[in-house]
Structures are given as C-alpha cells and as structure tokens.
Amino acid sequence: MTCPRCEGLMVEERLEDLRDDTGQIFFHAWHCIACGEILDPVILSNRQQNPKPIRHGNRNLLVYN
C-alpha cells in the first residue's frame, strides 16, 4: 500500500487502544514508514465524511480536518 500523504511504503501493524469502549483492545492499521501516517478504519471513515484536505504550512503536506 502507498501512503496518501507522502507516497511512501505503508506496512500493516497491530495496535492497541486501551481507552476503547467496545471491548476490543487490539486493531489493525496501516503505518507509513517514511512519514508516520497511520490509517485505520475509523480514520478512513472520518475522512470519507469530510474528505476536503487543506494545505498545512509550507511543508506541502495534506492535513484532514
């Protein structure tokens, strides 16, 4: 998978969320090894609801609100 932020390599990781109230502690997400971007089902869902990116500073990175 290619990172939507920097086009770097993304790897699948198993992460944990100790504050999750659904009873699931572990979840799978994609992590970019170049820029650190993390994508999981919740992040992707939120971005689909509000897909308009904005430019952040002069670093030319896409930041989603």
C-alpha positions, 0 to 999 in steps of 0.5 A: 500500500502507498501512503496518501500523504507522502507516497511512501511504503505503508506496512500493516501493524497491530495496535492497541487502544486501551481507552476503547469502549467496545471491548476490543483492545487490539486493531489493525492499521496501516503505518507509513514508514517514511512519514508516520501516517497511520490509517485505520478504519475509523480514520478512513471513515472520518475522512470519507465524511469530510474528505476536503484536505487543506494545505498545512504550512509550507511543508506541502503536506495534506492535513484532514480536518 
